[in-house]
Amino acid sequence: MPRSPAIFHFLLLSLFAVFAFANATAVSTMIQQFKEAPQFYNSLDCPVIVDEDEEGEGSILCSDQAVHVAMTLDTAYIRGSMAAILSVLQHSSCPQNIAFHFVASATANASLLRSTISSSFPYLNFQVYPFDDSSVSRLISTSIRSALDCPLNYARSYLANLLPCCVRRVVYLDSDLVLVDDIAKLAATPLGDTSVLAAPEYCNANFTSYFTLTFWSNPSLSLTFANRKACYFNTGVMVIDLARWREGDYTTKIEEWMELQKRMRIYELGSLPPFLLVFAGNIVPVDHRWNQHGLGGDNFRGKKNGKCLLILLEEHIVYYHLSGNCLSAEKVTESSRKWGGAVKFLKLKIRC
């Protein structure tokens, strides 16, 4: 006996309601799983920023007096992002003068991401910018770690295009970090007359290992670093002059190396090698204390070491980059006092 249309419609509506409820529950869980952070206030000697946006309202998102911080944002690694934001605010002498610029995939639920941030940081100055994954997906070559192939990992190469032209200097931070000093000190790094970016350099690292034998055996390619004292630097923390970046069209330069990589394999890692090809040897070195990276594992081979976080809690380290492969919140919690309480936001494994 055939089912009546009424019963069919009832079942269809019931199924839709179940899915809608499940989705709403998931959204609610995402928003409410983090506590609301306390409001952080400027110290008395902080400059008062009174800029006006296009609607005549006060805004610091374009102010040269503000400290501009750029980070990527997605739901998969939202816990690390929340801890990073909290640590930046906690240790800033002028937290109300910090403007956060979050880059999220254009296909992500931007409303959910904004709500999640606003719920925990109601007073945060921030903007979310959509990043078109397809614009870079065609240029991405497979790497030795699938996680490195995520288009959002390449967003740092497009900050000059994504952020407003009024933002001239920005501090880019990975979302797998905890900062324990005033970010304004890092943002004030002198870039000289011509340099585009500053980052901690590691000249003792084996620089040749970041490129393939195909690269080094090619006479023209191997001359890329001929007139440069090229050293490895980690792109997880950078101070970038966006005005100079735009003027030099460095996004195009990076894309050209990515296009070559599609034709002949010249490196194995993801978004790092193109940065090295364009900038290594031409950056302003920043003190190593600003990027104690690689904690927890071997990023290059993707191996897990059983020690996880045997963290170096030296007093001079101010930026812990949790870029290892087996770093868990449980291990971080053991050192929660040193981390200024940022780990209160963490429940699961932090981004590797």
GUZA-93977 format. One line per 8 residues: for each residue z, y, x of C-alpha. Coordinates in Angstrom, 3 decimals. Layout:
<votis>
Z Y X | ...;
</votis>
This chain:
<votis>
0.000 0.000 0.000 | -1.026 3.358 1.579 | 1.669 5.901 2.356 | 1.681 9.038 0.248 | 0.779 12.365 1.924 | 4.224 13.713 1.028 | 5.998 10.987 3.018 | 3.631 11.485 5.943;
4.274 15.234 5.975 | 8.021 14.649 5.743 | 7.937 12.303 8.756 | 5.795 14.758 10.698 | 8.162 17.649 9.987 | 11.174 15.500 10.879 | 9.602 14.549 14.192 | 8.807 18.194 14.915;
12.397 19.179 14.108 | 13.757 16.545 16.495 | 11.566 17.803 19.333 | 12.439 21.428 18.557 | 16.157 20.639 18.560 | 15.873 18.714 21.835 | 13.995 21.578 23.435 | 16.489 24.160 22.178;
19.355 22.026 23.461 | 17.717 21.759 26.880 | 17.206 25.515 27.017 | 20.789 26.151 25.925 | 22.103 23.715 28.539 | 20.086 25.399 31.271 | 21.386 28.839 30.326 | 25.023 27.861 29.856;
25.557 25.552 32.815 | 26.399 28.492 35.089 | 29.427 30.724 34.793 | 29.069 34.462 34.489 | 29.577 36.127 37.850 | 31.900 39.110 38.143 | 30.332 42.535 38.346 | 30.016 43.816 41.899;
30.388 47.531 42.606 | 29.150 49.822 45.357 | 31.560 51.097 47.957 | 32.220 54.837 47.967 | 29.776 55.608 50.777 | 26.760 53.975 49.088 | 23.878 56.268 48.115 | 23.446 56.911 44.411;
19.960 55.843 43.381 | 18.583 57.811 40.448 | 14.904 56.978 40.126 | 12.891 56.983 36.944 | 10.412 54.358 35.874 | 7.294 54.959 33.771 | 9.404 55.264 30.628 | 11.700 57.839 32.189;
14.609 55.430 32.481 | 16.711 54.929 35.582 | 15.449 52.175 37.869 | 15.826 51.087 41.479 | 12.932 48.620 41.466 | 10.743 51.193 43.225 | 13.325 53.083 45.256 | 13.014 53.322 49.042;
16.813 53.566 49.145 | 17.248 50.165 47.541 | 17.386 46.867 49.405 | 14.515 44.845 47.990 | 14.935 41.057 48.013 | 12.141 38.641 47.093 | 12.705 34.999 46.164 | 10.835 32.298 44.292;
12.351 31.014 41.081 | 11.895 27.810 39.124 | 14.016 25.553 36.938 | 13.966 22.608 39.347 | 15.804 24.538 42.064 | 17.644 27.069 39.912 | 21.079 25.994 41.230 | 20.221 26.977 44.770;
18.811 30.285 43.587 | 21.985 31.115 41.668 | 24.161 30.391 44.687 | 21.878 32.497 46.879 | 22.011 35.470 44.518 | 25.790 35.277 44.266 | 26.221 35.098 48.034 | 23.974 38.134 48.546;
25.929 40.207 46.017 | 29.349 39.035 47.185 | 28.820 40.137 50.765 | 26.957 43.378 50.135 | 28.670 46.729 50.567 | 26.210 48.250 48.066 | 25.423 45.424 45.607 | 24.310 47.829 42.877;
21.590 49.076 45.216 | 19.933 45.664 45.559 | 16.729 44.975 43.644 | 15.694 41.355 43.241 | 12.033 40.471 42.856 | 11.639 36.894 41.616 | 8.290 35.119 41.768 | 7.814 32.309 39.253;
4.882 30.103 38.397 | 2.715 31.566 35.647 | 3.107 28.260 33.806 | 6.913 28.344 33.979 | 9.145 29.357 31.094 | 9.683 32.941 32.231 | 11.882 33.745 29.247 | 14.226 30.883 30.130;
14.382 31.921 33.777 | 15.146 35.537 32.878 | 17.816 34.454 30.391 | 19.422 32.144 32.938 | 19.643 34.919 35.525 | 20.811 37.532 33.022 | 23.497 35.254 31.589 | 25.195 34.791 34.949;
24.367 38.218 36.379 | 24.280 40.686 33.448 | 24.198 43.705 35.757 | 21.560 42.444 38.188 | 18.577 44.659 38.934 | 15.649 42.264 38.832 | 12.102 41.610 37.762 | 10.208 38.323 37.376;
6.575 38.240 38.477 | 4.134 35.512 37.357 | 2.327 33.704 40.170 | -1.033 32.152 39.341 | -0.792 28.654 40.813 | -4.530 28.112 40.536 | -5.207 30.986 42.931 | -3.720 29.014 45.805;
-3.971 25.399 44.615 | -7.603 25.194 45.680 | -6.561 26.099 49.236 | -3.652 23.687 49.619 | -4.173 20.629 51.793 | -1.890 17.623 51.528 | 0.944 17.717 54.047 | 3.339 15.142 55.470;
5.821 15.990 52.682 | 4.673 16.236 49.092 | 7.359 18.845 48.333 | 5.586 21.227 50.713 | 2.431 21.098 48.599 | 3.966 22.977 45.676 | 1.906 26.157 45.073 | 5.080 28.227 44.696;
5.873 27.510 48.362 | 2.873 29.677 49.196 | 3.961 32.643 47.073 | 5.461 34.379 50.113 | 1.899 34.926 51.354 | 1.100 36.890 48.189 | 4.135 39.170 47.897 | 2.084 42.240 48.786;
-0.162 41.511 45.797 | 2.589 40.515 43.383 | 5.172 43.239 43.942 | 4.535 46.868 42.916 | 2.849 49.075 45.514 | 5.930 51.294 45.479 | 7.888 48.519 47.224 | 7.171 49.122 50.895;
9.696 46.809 52.560 | 11.205 43.567 51.315 | 13.527 40.856 52.575 | 12.108 37.464 51.690 | 14.661 34.673 51.296 | 14.243 30.997 50.517 | 16.310 29.818 47.561 | 18.115 27.131 49.591;
20.539 29.426 51.361 | 23.955 31.014 51.393 | 24.388 34.453 52.939 | 27.765 35.492 54.341 | 27.069 39.014 55.591 | 25.660 42.279 54.259 | 21.949 41.894 53.593 | 21.469 45.623 54.185;
21.941 44.956 57.905 | 19.019 42.537 57.854 | 16.880 44.829 55.709 | 17.390 47.664 58.204 | 15.795 45.693 61.064 | 13.549 48.137 62.983 | 9.912 47.036 62.838 | 8.603 49.549 65.345;
5.312 51.356 64.905 | 3.005 48.426 64.187 | 4.865 45.182 63.424 | 4.447 43.699 59.971 | 7.406 41.352 59.849 | 10.646 40.361 61.539 | 12.205 36.899 61.640 | 14.377 34.778 63.935;
12.224 33.274 66.706 | 12.868 29.926 68.390 | 10.953 29.940 71.654 | 12.593 26.719 72.874 | 10.950 24.757 70.069 | 7.864 22.692 70.897 | 5.276 25.062 69.467 | 2.348 22.722 70.101;
3.794 20.133 67.712 | 3.065 22.356 64.722 | -0.681 21.855 65.171 | -2.861 18.799 65.537 | -4.759 17.519 68.538 | -7.914 18.621 66.738 | -6.681 22.203 66.913 | -5.627 22.166 70.560;
-8.740 20.318 71.741 | -11.064 22.848 70.117 | -11.962 25.496 72.754 | -12.178 28.390 70.303 | -9.170 27.474 68.169 | -6.878 26.856 71.130 | -7.505 30.444 72.248 | -5.867 31.764 69.072;
-2.590 32.345 70.919 | -4.170 33.245 74.281 | -2.839 36.796 74.451 | 0.395 36.162 72.573 | 3.785 34.809 73.551 | 3.734 32.581 70.503 | 7.036 31.122 69.336 | 8.022 29.162 66.268;
9.755 31.157 63.544 | 11.095 29.987 60.202 | 9.636 31.729 57.168 | 12.777 31.148 55.102 | 14.058 34.587 56.084 | 11.730 37.478 56.824 | 11.748 41.247 56.712 | 8.258 42.323 55.672;
6.599 45.734 55.696 | 4.456 45.310 52.595 | 2.562 48.558 53.177 | 1.372 47.352 56.596 | 0.681 43.910 55.165 | -1.586 45.416 52.522 | -3.283 47.677 55.039 | -3.991 44.735 57.351;
-4.997 42.428 54.473 | -2.879 39.637 55.914 | -3.087 37.532 52.772 | -6.804 37.116 53.418 | -6.135 36.204 57.057 | -3.728 33.462 55.959 | -6.183 32.194 53.367 | -8.932 31.960 55.994;
-6.812 29.546 58.029 | -6.061 27.538 54.885 | -9.779 27.304 54.159 | -10.401 26.032 57.686 | -7.632 23.462 57.199 | -9.548 22.129 54.186 | -12.567 21.509 56.419 | -10.786 20.172 59.501;
-7.134 19.153 59.728 | -5.491 21.536 62.193 | -1.855 21.174 61.065 | 0.385 18.774 59.132 | 3.001 20.989 57.476 | 2.559 23.180 54.402 | 2.753 26.982 54.255 | 4.363 27.527 57.680;
1.422 26.926 60.093 | -0.850 29.613 58.586 | 1.985 32.102 59.084 | 2.335 31.001 62.699 | -1.410 31.300 63.272 | -1.450 34.865 61.994 | 1.887 36.215 63.207 | 3.418 34.071 65.988;
3.932 36.236 69.051 | 3.502 39.454 67.076 | 6.765 39.627 65.146 | 10.014 41.450 65.757 | 12.657 38.858 66.674 | 15.822 38.835 64.590 | 19.164 37.505 65.788 | 19.415 33.738 65.215;
22.612 34.197 63.231 | 20.430 35.303 60.329 | 18.918 31.855 59.920 | 21.066 28.836 60.723 | 18.381 26.578 59.271 | 17.689 22.862 59.198 | 21.168 21.900 58.026 | 21.344 18.370 56.708;
18.243 16.610 57.909 | 14.903 16.453 59.684 | 12.422 18.538 57.739 | 9.411 17.588 59.807 | 9.647 13.819 59.410 | 11.489 13.882 56.110 | 14.204 11.563 57.417 | 17.764 11.669 56.170;
20.533 11.639 58.693 | 23.780 10.070 57.580 | 25.845 13.017 58.725 | 24.472 15.361 56.074 | 26.389 18.595 56.453 | 28.358 18.655 59.685 | 28.084 22.385 59.377 | 28.597 24.752 62.283;
31.154 27.149 60.907 | 31.003 29.591 63.776 | 32.104 33.098 62.966 | 28.804 34.593 64.133 | 26.633 32.650 61.689 | 25.904 34.801 58.634 | 23.009 32.971 56.963 | 23.120 29.260 56.241;
19.694 27.833 55.416 | 20.170 24.540 53.584 | 16.785 23.116 54.532 | 17.843 19.560 55.338 | 17.059 16.414 53.408 | 20.463 15.099 52.358 | 22.590 18.164 51.845 | 24.604 17.800 48.679;
26.915 20.089 46.786 | 29.759 17.671 47.460 | 29.412 18.236 51.190 | 29.112 21.985 50.760 | 32.248 22.065 48.648 | 34.257 20.851 51.623 | 33.575 24.223 53.200 | 33.683 26.326 50.040;
36.131 28.864 51.435 | 33.723 29.779 54.223 | 30.861 30.053 51.768 | 32.612 32.704 49.710 | 32.714 30.707 46.484 | 28.938 30.546 46.055 | 29.116 26.789 45.656 | 30.846 27.190 42.295;
27.342 27.360 40.835 | 26.280 24.080 42.419 | 26.542 20.677 40.776 | 23.579 18.672 42.012 | 21.579 18.312 45.203 | 20.371 21.573 46.654 | 16.708 22.154 47.410 | 15.478 20.610 50.663;
</votis>
